[in-house]
Amino acid sequence: MTPAPVFQRYRNPDLRELAHRNETLEVLLSHRSVRSFTSDPIDTATIETIVAAAQSAPTSSNLQAWSVVAVRDPERKARIATLAGDQAFIAQAPVFLVFLADLGRVRRLAERRGVPSEGADYLDSTLLGAIDAALAAQNAVVAAESLGWGTVYVGAVRNAPEEISDELDLPPAAFPVFGLSVGRSAVATDGTGPGIKPRLPLASVLHHDVYDAETADSGIDVYDERLGEYNREQGRTTAWTTAVLARLRDATSLKGRDTIRDSLSARGLLSK
């Protein structure tokens, strides 16, 4: 019998169920990243349904400072896959959704009305667009997975944001924040495939009233053990602490993203 999603999410023998359970929570708790897809196509109506769910996410001041480009053309997907870390699953999935922090819309509106839009030049506005895009994309993930599609986020579009912007013919002040591959999961014939990856213990991320670093950090060793068990099942060996520290070791570990401020400026997002 397959363990409940909440147990798989934490691998804590003392936490096998939460206080509440419904279909929405099951979808959320069962999320897994899919990096192998079948050739099943995805139609425009399904993409529109997913994006409608994305548009239903909260948005700061109703600015709706985000957009998304649905890439289905095989040759364009292949070029983006090369730019985004040579990740073959980007080309394999039937659609690659590129989520944008998009302040270009309001800039064009201001230009047509003959009014200033200097507020878009500041860092908070850039953050606003990125946050709006992230909130929308997470709604898209939940919607897609509720319909039986697999998903995986791709931050590597920020490895080459200017080249990908050119590939997508983006207007000024629109910036690719991340991508999302969507497709049917290609599960191995023996039933194995991507599992529900364990997360840090609740006590490591949930603080009550004030931040408690000692309690939060006390769960890291046991998390390394639980994630290590999962990783071995998936054929991997790297410990979480090792991977996290390597990921943020220095500028080179950012794989080109250390120049992101320059790319933002070049795209018309000054972020002062």
Buried (B, 14 or more C-beta within 10 A) or exposed (E): EEEBBBBBBBBBEEBEEBEEEEEEEEBBBBBBBBBBBBEEEBEEEBBEBBBEBBBEBEBBEEBBBBBBBBBBEEEBBBBBBBBBBEBEBBBBBBBBBBBBBBBBBBBBEBEEEEEEBEEBBBEEBBEBBBBBBBBBBBBBBBBBBBBEBBBBBBEBBBBBBBBBBEBBEBBBBBBBBBBBBBBBBBBEEEEEBBEBBBBBBEEBEEEEEEEEEEBBEEBBEBBBEBBBEBBEEEEEEEBBEEEEEEEEEEEEEBBBBEEBBEBBEBBBBBBE
